[in-house]
Amino acid sequence: MRKRDLLKHLTGLICIAATPRIAIASTEDGRTKLFAALKQAKTEREGRQAEHEIWQWWLSQAPTPELRAAVEHGMSRRSSYDFEAAETTLDEVIEVAPAYAEAWNQRAFVRFLREKDAGALSDLERTIELEPDHFGALAGMYHVLMRMGRSKAAVASLSRAVEIHPWIQERGLLPPDPEAERPAIKGKQQDL
């Protein structure tokens, strides 16, 4: 897959264009409700809607509006293929707000695109330490680990992402192994 095509595919995970249905709450209770809506989604459309709301919630966890704007600027630079500026911006956010999980996740994405796999993996691990249910980081980890030739760990990471988000776009990348213990894949018929 060409780098530009990969960027478009992965950007789709982050930039879901959907109308908000669930009010984004800044509390832990709000987070719980968002993830419950994701688990209860009966269709892919409902799953994508809940996913979008969760991405917005993750971004909203910035300590200040300025830091959220800086992360969004980094994302914009990435979308414009200015990966160096994107990484520099996200470095600055992480230095000021090291507990902001989405800054780590976004920098991991940029590092992956720059083929800095060790740095991307480290950032994804930190994202998951801060937000254990970050299905985007877990799916990103799948891509990094596969490129590093660590397929067993990659599949384990993606399996965890599917447990959290049954409608995640990458769910079809899981191998059809009848012996594997993994969550059922909603919306996809498999002959095992």
C-alpha positions as CSV (number, residue, x, y, z in Angstrom):
1,M,0.0,0.0,0.0
2,R,1.4,3.4,-0.9
3,K,2.1,5.8,1.9
4,R,-0.6,8.3,0.6
5,D,-3.2,5.5,0.5
6,L,-2.2,4.3,3.9
7,L,-2.5,7.9,5.3
8,K,-6.0,8.1,3.8
9,H,-7.0,4.8,5.3
10,L,-5.7,5.6,8.8
11,T,-7.0,9.1,8.7
12,G,-10.4,7.7,8.2
13,L,-10.2,6.1,11.6
14,I,-9.6,9.5,13.2
15,C,-11.8,11.8,11.1
16,I,-15.1,10.1,11.0
17,A,-17.6,12.5,9.4
18,A,-20.8,11.9,11.4
19,T,-23.4,14.0,13.2
20,P,-23.0,13.8,16.9
21,R,-25.8,11.8,18.5
22,I,-24.5,11.3,22.0
23,A,-23.7,14.4,24.0
24,I,-20.0,14.4,24.8
25,A,-19.4,14.5,28.5
26,S,-16.2,15.4,30.2
27,T,-16.8,13.1,33.2
28,E,-15.9,9.5,33.7
29,D,-19.6,8.7,33.7
30,G,-19.8,10.3,30.2
31,R,-16.9,8.2,29.0
32,T,-18.6,5.0,30.4
33,K,-21.8,5.9,28.5
34,L,-19.9,6.5,25.2
35,F,-18.2,3.1,25.4
36,A,-21.5,1.4,26.4
37,A,-23.1,2.9,23.2
38,L,-20.2,1.5,21.2
39,K,-20.6,-2.0,22.6
40,Q,-24.4,-1.8,22.1
41,A,-24.2,-0.6,18.5
42,K,-26.3,-3.0,16.4
43,T,-25.2,-1.7,13.0
44,E,-21.9,-0.5,11.5
45,R,-23.4,3.0,11.2
46,E,-24.2,3.1,14.9
47,G,-20.8,1.8,15.6
48,R,-19.1,4.5,13.5
49,Q,-21.3,7.1,15.2
50,A,-20.2,5.9,18.7
51,E,-16.6,5.8,17.5
52,H,-16.8,9.4,16.3
53,E,-18.2,10.5,19.7
54,I,-15.4,8.7,21.5
55,W,-12.7,10.3,19.3
56,Q,-14.2,13.7,20.1
57,W,-14.2,12.8,23.8
58,W,-10.5,11.8,23.7
59,L,-9.7,15.1,22.0
60,S,-11.8,17.0,24.6
61,Q,-9.6,15.6,27.4
62,A,-6.9,18.2,26.6
63,P,-6.0,20.2,29.8
64,T,-6.6,23.5,28.0
65,P,-8.4,24.6,24.8
66,E,-4.9,25.8,23.6
67,L,-3.5,22.3,23.9
68,R,-6.5,20.8,22.1
69,A,-6.0,23.4,19.3
70,A,-2.3,22.5,19.2
71,V,-3.1,18.8,18.8
72,E,-5.6,19.6,16.1
73,H,-3.0,21.8,14.4
74,G,-0.6,18.8,14.5
75,M,-3.3,16.6,12.9
76,S,-3.8,19.3,10.2
77,R,-0.1,19.3,9.5
78,R,-0.2,15.5,9.2
79,S,-3.1,15.7,6.8
80,S,-1.1,18.1,4.7
81,Y,1.8,15.6,4.7
82,D,4.0,18.0,6.7
83,F,5.0,15.2,9.1
84,E,8.0,17.0,10.6
85,A,5.9,20.0,11.7
86,A,3.2,17.7,13.0
87,E,5.7,15.7,15.1
88,T,7.3,18.9,16.4
89,T,3.9,20.3,17.4
90,L,2.9,17.1,19.2
91,D,6.3,16.9,20.9
92,E,5.5,20.4,22.4
93,V,2.1,19.3,23.6
94,I,3.4,16.2,25.2
95,E,6.1,18.1,27.0
96,V,3.5,20.4,28.5
97,A,0.8,17.8,29.1
98,P,2.4,14.3,29.4
99,A,-0.9,12.8,30.7
100,Y,-2.9,13.8,27.6
101,A,-3.3,10.4,25.9
102,E,-4.5,11.7,22.6
103,A,-1.4,13.8,22.1
104,W,0.7,10.6,22.4
105,N,-1.6,8.7,20.1
106,Q,-1.5,11.4,17.4
107,R,2.3,11.6,17.6
108,A,2.4,7.8,17.3
109,F,0.4,8.1,14.0
110,V,2.9,10.7,12.7
111,R,5.9,8.6,13.7
112,F,4.3,5.5,12.0
113,L,3.9,7.5,8.8
114,R,7.6,8.6,9.1
115,E,8.6,5.0,9.6
116,K,9.8,5.6,13.1
117,D,8.4,2.4,14.3
118,A,10.2,2.1,17.7
119,G,9.0,5.7,18.6
120,A,5.5,5.0,17.3
121,L,5.3,1.8,19.4
122,S,6.5,3.6,22.5
123,D,4.0,6.3,22.0
124,L,1.2,3.8,21.5
125,E,2.2,1.9,24.7
126,R,2.0,5.2,26.6
127,T,-1.4,6.0,25.1
128,I,-2.7,2.7,26.3
129,E,-1.2,3.2,29.8
130,L,-3.1,6.5,30.0
131,E,-6.3,5.2,28.2
132,P,-6.5,1.4,28.3
133,D,-9.6,1.2,26.1
134,H,-8.0,3.3,23.3
135,F,-9.0,1.1,20.4
136,G,-7.4,3.5,17.9
137,A,-4.0,3.0,19.6
138,L,-4.5,-0.7,19.8
139,A,-5.3,-0.8,16.0
140,G,-2.3,1.4,15.4
141,M,-0.2,-1.0,17.4
142,Y,-1.3,-3.7,15.1
143,H,0.0,-1.9,12.0
144,V,3.3,-1.0,13.7
145,L,3.9,-4.5,15.0
146,M,3.0,-6.1,11.6
147,R,5.6,-3.9,9.9
148,M,8.1,-4.9,12.6
149,G,7.4,-8.6,11.8
150,R,5.7,-9.3,15.2
151,S,2.5,-10.7,13.8
152,K,1.5,-12.7,17.0
153,A,1.7,-9.5,19.1
154,A,0.0,-7.6,16.4
155,V,-3.0,-9.9,16.2
156,A,-3.3,-9.9,20.0
157,S,-3.4,-6.1,19.9
158,L,-6.0,-6.0,17.2
159,S,-8.1,-8.6,19.0
160,R,-8.1,-6.4,22.1
161,A,-9.2,-3.5,19.9
162,V,-12.1,-5.5,18.5
163,E,-13.2,-6.5,22.0
164,I,-13.6,-2.8,22.8
165,H,-14.9,-1.7,19.4
166,P,-16.6,-4.6,17.6
167,W,-17.2,-2.4,14.5
168,I,-13.6,-1.2,14.1
169,Q,-12.5,-0.9,10.5
170,E,-9.5,-3.2,10.9
171,R,-11.6,-6.1,12.3
172,G,-11.4,-7.9,8.9
173,L,-7.6,-8.1,9.3
174,L,-7.8,-10.7,12.0
175,P,-6.9,-14.1,10.7
176,P,-9.7,-16.7,10.3
177,D,-8.1,-19.1,12.8
178,P,-10.7,-21.5,14.2
179,E,-8.5,-22.2,17.2
180,A,-8.1,-18.6,18.1
181,E,-9.8,-17.2,21.2
182,R,-11.0,-13.8,20.1
183,P,-14.2,-11.8,20.3
184,A,-16.9,-12.3,17.7
185,I,-16.7,-9.9,14.8
186,K,-20.0,-8.1,14.5
187,G,-21.3,-7.4,11.1
188,K,-19.1,-9.9,9.3
189,Q,-19.9,-13.5,8.5
190,Q,-17.0,-15.8,8.9
191,D,-16.8,-19.4,7.8
192,L,-14.4,-21.0,10.3
